[in-house]
Amino acid sequence: MNNLLTTVLLACALGTDAFSMAVGIGVAGIKVQRAFMASAVICLFHILMPLIGLSMGAVLGRAVGQAAGILGALVLIFIGVQGIAEYISTSKKGGNSSEKGGKLKLIGGFWGLILLAGSVSLDALTVGFGLGTFNFNLPLTVGIFGAAAGLMTAVGFLFGNRIGGWLGNKAELAGSLILLLIGIKMIAA
């Protein structure tokens, strides 16, 4: 039971980046189908990344772990800056930068979704490096990691979408700022 509680708490901790990212995207507006797809892919990544980390081993983990976290943070910063620049550009032209459905294309196409899912699940890769040293039920553990991340992502999209309706045409800017701040926080940590 103690291992189960520890696993659930760790899964929630790993899912916080995905939740925060989803709030940022949800604020700018996302279609239900894309939100479902992104949640499913992030769930899958949170299952696969610890398994990859476990197979890579602790030695490589120390070297890759920090670089992986920085790479994920840089991806979120890039997406945030890109969204802010697009908002400013659209505002200067006198347009409405974020009608519901959003012009902020944070999950654009297959590779965009893979990049986004990878950026918020890199911490799960580094956790995987240490999983072999604990007496955990591996399938149950990674299943809980994936379920928590997928659920937290879906809730983040829903929560962000509600906030986005309230923010109106400032939603794209708010979503981009959230992603930028998450990336900066990840680098500072």
C-alpha positions as CSV (number, residue, x, y, z in Angstrom):
1,M,0.0,0.0,0.0
2,N,2.9,2.4,0.8
3,N,4.4,1.7,-2.6
4,L,1.0,2.4,-4.3
5,L,0.6,5.8,-2.5
6,T,4.2,6.7,-3.4
7,T,3.6,5.8,-7.0
8,V,0.3,7.8,-7.2
9,L,2.1,10.9,-5.6
10,L,5.0,10.5,-8.0
11,A,2.6,10.2,-10.9
12,C,0.8,13.4,-9.9
13,A,4.1,15.2,-9.6
14,L,5.1,14.0,-13.1
15,G,1.8,15.1,-14.5
16,T,2.0,18.7,-13.3
17,D,4.0,19.9,-16.3
18,A,1.4,18.3,-18.6
19,F,-1.4,19.9,-16.6
20,S,0.1,23.3,-16.7
21,M,0.9,23.1,-20.4
22,A,-2.7,22.0,-21.1
23,V,-4.1,24.9,-19.1
24,G,-2.0,27.2,-21.3
25,I,-3.2,25.6,-24.5
26,G,-6.8,25.4,-23.2
27,V,-6.9,29.1,-22.5
28,A,-6.1,29.8,-26.1
29,G,-8.8,27.4,-27.2
30,I,-8.6,23.8,-28.3
31,K,-11.1,21.5,-30.0
32,V,-12.3,18.5,-28.0
33,Q,-10.9,16.0,-30.5
34,R,-7.4,17.6,-30.3
35,A,-7.6,17.7,-26.5
36,F,-8.5,14.0,-26.4
37,M,-5.7,13.2,-28.8
38,A,-3.1,15.2,-26.9
39,S,-4.2,13.7,-23.6
40,A,-3.9,10.2,-25.1
41,V,-0.4,10.9,-26.6
42,I,0.8,12.4,-23.3
43,C,-0.5,9.4,-21.4
44,L,1.4,7.1,-23.8
45,F,4.6,9.1,-23.4
46,H,4.3,9.0,-19.6
47,I,4.2,5.2,-19.9
48,L,7.0,4.9,-22.5
49,M,9.5,7.4,-21.1
50,P,10.0,5.7,-17.7
51,L,10.5,2.4,-19.6
52,I,13.1,4.0,-21.9
53,G,14.8,5.6,-18.9
54,L,14.9,2.2,-17.1
55,S,16.5,0.5,-20.0
56,M,19.0,3.3,-20.5
57,G,20.4,2.9,-17.0
58,A,21.5,5.2,-14.2
59,V,24.9,6.2,-15.7
60,L,23.5,7.6,-18.9
61,G,20.6,8.9,-16.8
62,R,22.8,11.3,-14.9
63,A,24.2,12.8,-18.1
64,V,21.0,12.9,-20.1
65,G,18.6,13.7,-17.3
66,Q,19.5,17.4,-16.9
67,A,19.9,18.0,-20.6
68,A,16.5,16.3,-21.2
69,G,14.8,18.6,-18.7
70,I,16.5,21.7,-20.3
71,L,15.4,20.6,-23.8
72,G,11.8,20.2,-22.7
73,A,11.9,23.6,-21.0
74,L,13.3,25.2,-24.2
75,V,10.6,23.7,-26.3
76,L,7.9,25.2,-24.0
77,I,9.7,28.6,-24.0
78,F,9.9,28.6,-27.8
79,I,6.2,27.8,-28.1
80,G,5.4,30.5,-25.6
81,V,7.5,33.1,-27.4
82,Q,6.1,32.1,-30.7
83,G,2.6,32.6,-29.4
84,I,3.4,36.0,-27.9
85,A,5.0,37.2,-31.1
86,E,2.0,36.0,-33.1
87,Y,-0.4,37.8,-30.7
88,I,1.6,41.0,-30.9
89,S,1.8,40.8,-34.7
90,T,-1.9,40.2,-35.0
91,S,-2.7,43.1,-32.5
92,K,-0.6,45.5,-34.5
93,K,-2.6,44.6,-37.6
94,G,-5.7,45.4,-35.7
95,G,-7.1,41.9,-35.8
96,N,-8.6,39.8,-33.1
97,S,-5.8,37.3,-32.2
98,S,-7.8,34.7,-30.4
99,E,-11.3,33.9,-31.4
100,K,-12.7,30.8,-29.8
101,G,-10.9,27.9,-31.5
102,G,-7.7,30.0,-31.2
103,K,-5.1,30.9,-33.7
104,L,-2.5,29.7,-31.3
105,K,-1.3,26.5,-33.0
106,L,0.4,24.8,-30.2
107,I,-0.5,21.3,-31.2
108,G,0.0,21.6,-35.0
109,G,0.1,18.3,-36.7
110,F,1.6,14.9,-35.7
111,W,5.1,16.1,-35.1
112,G,4.0,19.2,-33.1
113,L,2.0,16.9,-30.9
114,I,4.9,14.5,-30.5
115,L,7.2,17.4,-29.6
116,L,4.8,18.8,-27.1
117,A,4.2,15.4,-25.4
118,G,7.9,14.7,-25.3
119,S,8.7,18.1,-23.8
120,V,6.3,17.5,-20.8
121,S,7.3,13.9,-20.3
122,L,11.0,14.2,-20.2
123,D,10.9,14.2,-16.4
124,A,9.3,10.8,-16.6
125,L,12.3,9.6,-18.6
126,T,14.7,10.7,-15.8
127,V,12.4,9.0,-13.2
128,G,12.7,5.8,-15.2
129,F,16.4,5.8,-14.6
130,G,15.8,5.2,-10.9
131,L,12.9,2.9,-11.1
132,G,15.1,-0.2,-11.3
133,T,16.5,0.5,-7.8
134,F,13.0,0.3,-6.2
135,N,10.8,-2.7,-5.6
136,F,7.9,-1.4,-7.7
137,N,5.4,-3.4,-9.9
138,L,6.7,-1.9,-13.1
139,P,3.6,-2.4,-15.3
140,L,1.3,-0.9,-12.6
141,T,3.7,1.9,-11.9
142,V,4.0,3.1,-15.5
143,G,0.3,2.5,-16.0
144,I,-0.4,4.9,-13.1
145,F,2.1,7.4,-14.5
146,G,0.3,7.4,-17.9
147,A,-3.2,7.5,-16.4
148,A,-2.4,10.4,-14.1
149,A,-0.7,12.4,-16.9
150,G,-3.5,11.8,-19.4
151,L,-6.2,12.7,-16.9
152,M,-4.3,15.7,-15.6
153,T,-3.8,16.9,-19.2
154,A,-7.5,16.5,-20.0
155,V,-8.5,18.4,-16.9
156,G,-6.0,21.1,-17.7
157,F,-7.5,21.6,-21.2
158,L,-11.0,21.8,-19.7
159,F,-9.9,24.2,-17.0
160,G,-7.9,26.3,-19.5
161,N,-10.8,26.4,-22.0
162,R,-13.1,27.8,-19.3
163,I,-10.6,30.5,-18.4
164,G,-10.1,31.2,-22.1
165,G,-13.8,32.0,-22.5
166,W,-13.5,34.5,-19.7
167,L,-10.4,36.1,-21.1
168,G,-11.8,36.6,-24.5
169,N,-9.3,38.0,-27.1
170,K,-6.5,37.9,-24.5
171,A,-6.6,34.1,-24.2
172,E,-3.8,33.5,-26.7
173,L,-1.5,35.9,-24.9
174,A,-2.4,34.3,-21.5
175,G,-1.8,30.8,-22.8
176,S,1.6,31.7,-24.4
177,L,2.7,33.5,-21.2
178,I,1.8,30.4,-19.2
179,L,3.9,28.2,-21.4
180,L,6.8,30.6,-21.3
181,L,6.7,30.8,-17.5
182,I,6.5,27.0,-17.2
183,G,9.6,26.7,-19.4
184,I,11.5,29.3,-17.4
185,K,10.5,27.6,-14.1
186,M,11.7,24.2,-15.5
187,I,15.1,25.7,-16.3
188,A,15.4,27.5,-13.0
189,A,14.5,24.3,-11.0
